[in-house]
Amino acid sequence: MTSPDLNCLDTDSSTTLGKVVVATDSPQAASKKEAQQPLRQLGINPNFWYVVARSLEVTNQPVGVMVWKQAIVLYRDRTGQIYALEDRCPHRQVKLSSGQVRGDYLECAYHGWQFDGTGRCTMVPSLAENQKLPNCQIRQYPVLEQDGFIWLFPGDPDLLHHSLPSAPLSSPSSPPLSSPLSIPEWDHLNYIGSVATIDCAIHYSFLIENLMDMYHGHLHDNYQAWANPKLISLEQSDRAVHAHYQAQSYYKIDKIWSVSQLFFPALRRLHPEPLDVSYLYPNWQSTLGQDFKIYCLICPIHETHTRAYLLHFTSLNAFHRLHKLPIWFRRFMKNLFFGSAQKLLEGLIGQDVLMMEQEQQAFLNQPHQRGYELNPTLAKVQQLIRQQARSCQFSK
């Protein structure tokens, strides 16, 4: 654990926390920096699980998705089992996501070639009697469904069999994930959830920095859930950055009518709460006191396109009488109030996307222009992004 240093740091450079750095580097150091790939162009480490869709978004037709320049098609067989294949028919290289599902097989729209869930060609309508099925195989990706989302592993599948079990999320030295990030609140009856989609023309690093930056509440006005955050400590490991703040929360969910604060901002009252935010590569999570848990499940598309899902959970743990009600009724209430924070999330996203896309455009216009940052958390975030990108050269 390190204590925060609030001196100015030079973002997107190799400088450490300290005073503002001016152009006084030695020729050797300057040459090394010039050879370093800009943060805003770095690829991902593919050897993690990435969310590519909500489970309800893939029904009886194929769906095309993309994870860092890899085009992938998702489809379900007759039993509902999910599959993920390279989105390319090996015949004429057209997208299989433009086709349709036939029973347990994915059929290309162009000539009707069919493929099974392993990526093997199983049928060619025009095949002559003296011809054999082509010996072609498209890539199959490890994919699974968990907590209402479809997770995909775009990296080396052999690593899945050698990964260590996940350490607790609170541990700053958690090993690489062998399974997706767990979201226990998704099915837990004591939490009311909401989901919003982020789709923006930015490099994924801008989104992660935005999520880890607790000092831009000035932007959000009535959408902001907290105020006056003070950084208490930072923890860093090879796959996580944890920032611990003390803040003033606008919401307190301790009475049955408290949920109405999500709809009527005038009912909010400030009170002190701990605020913890974590970059758990490649995703993000935050906890505000005992009342709120927020996740952002991030899917980088390419250098200037990022998609993500923002999940908000309101805790009902303070309502002990509610816990004694029948399970069916509690589940009914959980489903009934699903999406109660939707307007809040969409308002926050709209404001943040506007700022992040301006950041991206500024980088494209002047890629060598430096920015200066006062939040030491972001220096740790940038270090982790670089470390993970270096660990697997997947940016090309």
BELJOZI-V646016 format. One record per run of one state. SS is the DSSP state (alpha for helix, beta for strand, coil for the rest). FROM is the first residue (numbers start at 1). TO is the last residue. Records with the same first field share a line. If there is no record, write none. Layout:
SS = FROM-TO  FROM-TO
This chain:
coil = 1-1  3-8  12-26  36-38  42-48  58-62  68-69  77-81  87-95  99-99  103-104  108-113  116-119  124-136  138-139  141-141  147-148  154-156  162-183  187-190  201-203  213-216  220-220  224-225  237-239  250-255  263-264  268-270  281-282  289-291  303-304  316-321  325-326  337-341  366-370  374-375  392-396
beta = 2-2  9-11  49-54  63-67  70-76  82-86  100-102  105-107  114-115  120-123  137-137  140-140  142-146  149-153  191-200  226-236  240-249  271-280  283-288  292-302  305-315  371-373
alpha = 27-35  39-41  55-57  96-98  157-161  184-186  204-212  217-219  221-223  256-262  265-267  322-324  327-336  342-365  376-391
